[in-house]
Amino acid sequence: MKKFILLLPVLVMFFVACDDDDKYVSYPPTWKGFEVSPTTRPYAGDTIRVTARQDQKGHNIESTNYTWVLKCEVTDPKDGSFRDSIIQVSKRTNYDGNSDGSEDPYVKFTIPALAAGRATISFIAKYSYYSDGIQVQNGRTYDEGSGLSGSITSTSSTLYGGASGSVAINILPK
């Protein structure tokens, strides 16, 4: 019993030290999936908001670069043929220290007026870390029944981390 009492303070300090170590590591967020509003079946010409929902926030992240791409087919009014339309939006923000930066990232797209059919929205996040990075759990894939769809996967290394994913929507012609 005497040995246990002498060992107890050492064990407590070990566990406290382990908890403190977490404040010195960096990692990207984990993800739930994408939320598309007002719907995943918008009409051509509508404005939609696409939000990448975080499951758990990242830690010790400095700067963040988000790139969003909407790729869809539009009808050429001259000959009725289809061509790809690509709209790209990039944002740079601070993840920590700025309430706007650590919130769920989102983008708004106005769907081209002559678009119809399947479209893909891609998301890429690049995080610069304050401290050494560690690997975290990957994202998941959700179906439309949960209100979330698509998939997002996180990656992490010593100096930076990232995430990428995509979600498909069906555009209805006007």
Sequence and secondary structure as in RCSB ss.txt:
>XXXX:A:sequence
MKKFILLLPVLVMFFVACDDDDKYVSYPPTWKGFEVSPTTRPYAGDTIRVTARQDQKGHNIESTNYTWVLKCEVT
DPKDGSFRDSIIQVSKRTNYDGNSDGSEDPYVKFTIPALAAGRATISFIAKYSYYSDGIQVQNGRTYDEGSGLSG
SITSTSSTLYGGASGSVAINILPK
>XXXX:A:secstr
 HHHHHHHHHHHHHHHHHHHHGGGEEB  EEEEEEEES SS BTT EEEEEEEEEE  BSEEEEEEEEEEEEEEE
 TTT  EEEEEEEEEEEEESSS TTTSS  EEEEE  TTB EEEEEEEEEEEEESSEE       EE GGGT BE
EEEEEE SSEEEEEEEEEEEEB  
